């Protein structure tokens, strides 16, 4: 009698004995790596037409593969368990830049992986555009500030999809328990998110090997537009020793029924409005935090650099890129609110959008002529231009916030 599990284990043992990866075996058989993964996980059997070639590649026989005797894998066997997306995903169709915020990109990937995107192409594949990235940049409040977002940003973003996240800190768990929790969560059908304590890749892990000591997933990194644009779960990266630096880990699990999208948008707009109206520093770092205070702090820091006749412009990058993408996402989020929130007075929102369009336009023009200054004089001229842009941006944003306040509060 055929036993999918035993056959899958036998294929995995034979493959590893030949020194082949799942991808290499899949290439030689002209099938997808997911197909090989399904065989080895016992979720499917190889098609009859492939069995002869499979047996030849693995230096075995068809009978030995289909009717293995006493399969007892060694304790250290490198079995892979890879979760496949719950629904097919079309190729990325949005913009690859600007996409510098890792949290919104990762949350977008979670939605796609869980098969929750309703927009589909004629082949039934989920369409992966920019709308979700814009929505999550606002729901998590990241686009409203100049910091990395609130501590509960990921949990807040997951709630939009009816999911929740249980935070586990590596510093509070034994290594084996930490690894076990990741494995159990993936085996239950849900990914995990690995959050390093230093500036390095965050991982959305949807699989593992080596009993969980190697995770398989997609990396995301603040400031890396290209990395944050990859949503292909056929391009999983291997992350060995992921637990070594005691990162935090978010276990994704089913959550309560989410609020409607219009409700989420209205809530995010109210919260964003309050953050943008902040006039006090909330951080020891002058260019971190939220609100109009950033404009004044930024101008002061640029003036300090100018008084020192510095050639390098420490207050230029990455701050100008964060500023530009944040204001662009706010503009796009306001446009999204106009489509989703019924009864919203369009006139003030349209006016606010026009203010943000001017801010974005000024930033794009400045970024288009951006190149490192060669002298202190050139640097100071650039600082003067940027200060003028910031001062005008503050005026425009304050006007925009007045318009938004008239319909939201």
C-alpha positions in Angstrom: 0.0 0.0 0.0 1.3 3.4 -1.0 2.3 5.7 1.9 2.9 9.3 1.0 4.8 10.1 4.1 7.2 7.2 3.9 7.7 7.7 0.2 8.4 11.4 0.8 10.9 10.5 3.5 12.6 8.1 1.2 13.0 10.7 -1.6 14.5 13.1 0.9 17.0 10.6 2.3 18.0 9.6 -1.2 18.2 13.2 -2.5 20.5 14.2 0.4 22.7 11.1 0.0 23.3 12.3 -3.6 24.2 15.8 -2.3 21.3 17.4 -4.2 19.1 20.3 -3.0 15.4 20.4 -3.7 16.0 23.1 -6.3 18.6 21.0 -8.1 16.4 17.9 -8.1 13.5 20.0 -9.4 15.6 21.4 -12.2 16.7 18.0 -13.4 13.1 16.7 -13.4 11.8 20.0 -15.0 9.3 20.5 -12.1 9.0 23.3 -9.5 10.9 23.2 -6.1 7.5 23.3 -4.5 6.6 20.0 -6.2 9.6 18.3 -4.7 8.8 19.9 -1.3 5.3 18.5 -1.5 6.6 15.0 -2.2 9.0 15.1 0.7 6.4 16.5 3.1 4.0 13.7 2.1 1.5 16.1 0.6 1.7 14.7 -2.9 3.2 11.8 -4.9 5.5 12.1 -8.0 3.6 11.6 -11.3 4.1 8.2 -12.8 5.8 9.8 -15.8 8.6 11.1 -13.5 9.3 7.9 -11.6 11.8 6.4 -14.0 13.9 9.5 -14.2 13.6 10.2 -10.5 14.8 6.7 -9.7 17.8 7.1 -12.1 18.8 10.5 -10.6 18.6 9.1 -7.0 20.4 5.8 -8.0 17.5 3.8 -6.7 14.5 1.8 -8.0 10.9 2.8 -8.4 9.9 0.0 -5.9 12.4 1.3 -3.3 10.9 4.8 -3.6 7.2 3.8 -3.6 7.5 0.9 -1.1 10.4 1.8 1.2 11.2 -0.7 4.0 11.6 0.6 7.5 12.4 4.2 6.7 14.0 5.6 9.8 15.7 8.9 9.0 18.7 9.8 11.0 18.1 12.3 13.8 20.2 14.9 12.0 18.7 14.4 8.6 18.1 17.7 6.7 14.4 17.5 6.0 12.8 20.6 4.6 9.3 21.8 5.4 8.2 24.6 3.1 4.8 26.2 3.3 3.3 27.2 0.0 1.2 30.4 -0.5 -2.4 29.7 0.2 -3.3 31.1 -3.3 -1.2 31.7 -6.4 0.5 35.1 -6.7 1.1 37.0 -9.9 4.4 38.7 -10.6 5.0 42.0 -8.9 3.2 44.7 -10.7 3.8 47.7 -8.5 6.7 50.2 -8.2 10.1 49.1 -6.9 10.9 52.6 -5.7 10.3 54.2 -3.4 9.7 51.2 -1.2 12.1 51.7 1.6 9.9 50.8 4.5 10.3 47.2 5.5 7.2 46.8 7.8 4.6 47.7 5.1 6.4 45.5 2.6 6.5 42.6 4.9 2.8 42.9 5.9 1.9 43.0 2.2 3.8 39.8 1.8 1.9 38.2 4.7 -1.4 39.1 3.0 -0.3 37.6 -0.3 1.0 34.5 1.4 -2.2 33.9 3.3 -4.2 34.2 0.1 -6.2 37.2 1.3 -5.8 39.5 -1.6 -9.1 39.8 -3.4 -7.8 41.4 -6.6 -7.0 38.6 -9.0 -6.0 38.3 -12.6 -7.9 36.1 -15.2 -5.8 33.1 -14.0 -7.0 33.6 -10.5 -3.6 34.8 -9.2 -3.4 37.5 -6.6 -2.5 40.9 -8.0 0.4 42.4 -6.1 0.3 46.2 -6.5 1.1 49.2 -4.4 -2.2 49.8 -2.7 -1.5 47.4 0.3 1.9 48.9 0.8 0.4 52.4 1.0 -2.4 51.2 3.3 0.0 49.5 5.7 2.4 52.4 5.8 -0.6 54.4 7.2 -2.1 51.8 9.4 1.3 51.2 11.1 1.8 55.0 11.3 5.2 54.7 9.7 4.6 57.1 6.9 3.6 59.8 9.3 7.0 60.0 11.0 10.7 59.9 10.9 11.3 56.8 12.9 10.9 53.1 12.6 7.3 53.0 13.8 5.6 52.1 17.0 6.5 49.0 19.0 3.2 47.3 18.1 3.3 48.3 14.4 3.4 44.7 13.1 0.6 43.5 15.4 -1.5 46.5 14.3 -0.8 45.7 10.6 -1.6 42.0 11.0 -5.0 42.9 12.6 -6.1 44.3 9.2 -6.0 40.7 7.9 -7.7 39.0 10.9 -4.3 37.8 12.2 -2.4 38.4 15.4 1.2 38.2 16.4 2.6 36.7 19.6 6.0 38.3 20.4 8.7 36.0 21.8 12.0 37.5 22.9 15.1 35.4 22.2 16.7 36.8 25.4 13.9 35.2 27.5 13.9 31.7 25.9 16.2 28.8 25.8 17.7 28.3 22.4 16.0 25.0 21.8 12.6 26.4 23.0 13.0 29.4 20.7 13.7 27.1 17.7 10.9 24.8 18.6 8.3 27.6 18.7 9.3 28.7 15.2 9.0 25.1 13.9 5.7 24.5 15.6 4.2 27.7 14.2 5.3 26.9 10.7 4.0 23.3 11.0 0.6 24.8 12.0 0.5 26.6 8.7 1.5 30.1 9.7 4.7 32.0 9.0 7.0 33.6 11.6 8.7 37.0 11.5 12.3 37.2 12.8 13.1 40.7 14.1 16.9 41.3 14.7 18.1 43.6 17.4 20.6 45.3 15.0 20.2 46.8 11.6 20.0 43.7 9.5 17.4 41.7 7.5 14.0 40.9 9.0 12.8 37.5 7.8 9.3 36.4 6.9 10.0 32.7 7.4 7.6 30.2 5.7 9.7 27.1 6.0 12.7 25.4 7.7 15.3 22.7 7.5 17.8 21.1 9.9 15.1 20.8 12.6 14.5 24.5 12.5 18.1 25.6 12.8 17.9 26.9 9.2 14.8 29.1 8.3 13.6 29.6 4.8 12.0 32.9 4.0 12.0 36.4 2.4 14.3 39.1 3.8 13.2 42.7 4.3 15.3 45.7 5.3 14.5 49.3 5.9 16.1 51.4 3.2 16.5 48.6 0.7 13.9 49.2 -2.0 14.8 46.2 -4.1 14.7 43.7 -1.2 11.3 45.1 -0.1 9.9 44.6 -3.6 10.5 40.8 -3.7 7.3 39.0 -3.0 8.2 35.7 -4.7 7.8 32.7 -2.4 9.8 30.7 -5.0 12.9 32.7 -4.1 13.2 31.8 -0.4 16.5 32.5 1.2 18.2 30.2 3.7 18.9 31.7 7.1 21.3 29.4 9.1 21.9 30.2 12.8 19.1 32.8 12.8 18.7 32.3 16.6 22.4 33.0 17.4 21.9 36.7 18.0 18.8 36.2 20.2 16.4 38.2 17.9 12.8 38.7 18.7 10.2 36.6 16.9 6.6 37.2 16.0 4.5 34.1 15.8 1.7 34.8 13.3 -1.6 33.2 14.4 -5.3 33.6 13.6 -6.8 36.7 15.3 -10.2 38.3 15.8 -12.4 39.3 13.0 -10.9 42.6 11.6 -12.7 45.9 11.3 -13.9 46.9 7.9 -11.3 48.6 5.7 -13.1 52.0 5.7 -13.0 51.8 9.5 -9.3 51.0 9.5 -8.6 53.9 7.1 -10.6 56.4 9.2 -8.8 55.2 12.4 -5.4 55.5 10.7 -6.2 58.9 9.4 -7.2 60.2 12.8 -4.1 58.8 14.4 -1.9 60.1 11.6 -3.4 63.6 12.0 -2.6 63.6 15.7 1.0 62.5 15.0 1.6 65.0 12.3 0.4 67.9 14.5 2.9 67.1 17.2 5.1 70.2 17.9 7.4 68.7 20.6 10.4 66.4 20.3 9.7 62.9 21.4 13.2 61.6 21.0 16.8 62.6 21.9 17.5 62.3 18.2 16.4 65.5 16.5 15.4 63.8 13.3 13.4 61.0 14.9 9.8 61.2 15.9 6.6 62.7 14.5 5.2 66.0 13.6 6.0 69.6 12.6 8.8 69.7 15.2 10.9 67.7 12.7 10.9 70.5 10.2 12.4 73.0 12.7 14.9 70.5 14.1 16.0 69.5 10.6 16.6 73.1 9.6 18.6 73.8 12.8 20.8 70.7 12.2 21.5 71.8 8.7 22.4 75.3 9.9 24.8 73.8 12.5 26.5 71.8 9.7 26.8 75.0 7.6 28.3 76.9 10.4 31.0 74.2 10.7 31.7 74.5 6.9 31.3 70.7 6.6 31.6 69.2 3.1 29.7 66.0 4.2 25.9 66.4 4.7 25.0 64.1 7.5 21.5 65.6 7.7 20.7 64.9 4.1 20.6 61.1 3.7 18.6 59.0 4.5 16.4 61.8 5.9 15.4 63.3 2.6 14.4 59.9 1.3 12.3 59.2 4.4 10.7 62.6 4.0 9.9 62.1 0.4 8.5 58.6 0.7 6.5 59.5 3.8 4.8 62.5 2.1 4.2 60.5 -1.1 2.5 57.7 0.9 0.4 60.2 2.8 -0.8 61.7 -0.5 -1.6 58.2 -1.8 -3.3 57.2 1.4 -5.6 60.2 1.2 -6.5 59.2 -2.3 -7.3 55.7 -1.0 -9.5 57.2 1.8 -11.5 59.1 -0.8 -12.3 55.7 -2.5 -13.0 53.7 0.6 -14.7 56.0 3.2 -18.3 56.8 2.3 -19.6 60.2 3.2 -16.2 61.8 3.3 -16.2 65.4 2.2 -14.0 65.2 -0.9 -13.2 69.0 -1.2 -11.0 69.4 1.9 -9.2 66.1 1.2 -8.6 67.1 -2.5 -7.1 70.3 -1.3 -4.9 68.5 1.2 -3.8 66.1 -1.6 -2.7 69.1 -3.7 -0.6 70.4 -0.8 1.2 67.0 -0.5 1.6 66.9 -4.3 3.6 70.2 -4.1 5.8 68.8 -1.3 6.4 65.6 -3.3 7.2 67.6 -6.4 9.8 69.8 -4.6 11.4 66.6 -3.2 11.6 64.9 -6.6 13.2 68.0 -8.2 15.8 68.2 -5.4 16.5 64.4 -5.5 16.9 64.6 -9.3 19.8 66.9 -8.9 21.4 65.2 -5.9 25.1 64.5 -6.1 27.8 64.7 -3.3 29.2 68.2 -3.0 32.9 68.6 -3.5 33.4 71.8 -1.4 32.0 73.3 1.7 30.6 76.1 -0.4 28.6 73.6 -2.6 27.4 71.8 0.5 26.1 75.1 2.0 24.3 76.0 -1.1 22.5 72.6 -1.0 21.7 73.1 2.6 20.1 76.5 1.8 18.0 74.9 -0.9 16.9 72.1 1.4 16.1 74.5 4.2 13.9 76.4 1.9 12.1 73.2 0.8 11.6 72.2 4.4 10.2 75.6 5.4 7.8 75.6 2.4 6.9 71.9 3.1 6.0 72.8 6.7 3.6 75.5 5.5 2.0 73.2 3.0 1.6 70.4 5.5 0.1 72.6 8.1 -2.5 73.8 5.6 -3.2 70.2 4.6 -3.7 69.2 8.2 -6.3 72.0 8.7 -8.2 70.7 5.7 -8.1 67.1 7.0 -9.1 68.2 10.5 -12.3 69.8 9.1 -13.7 66.4 8.0 -12.1 63.9 10.4 -12.4 65.5 13.8 
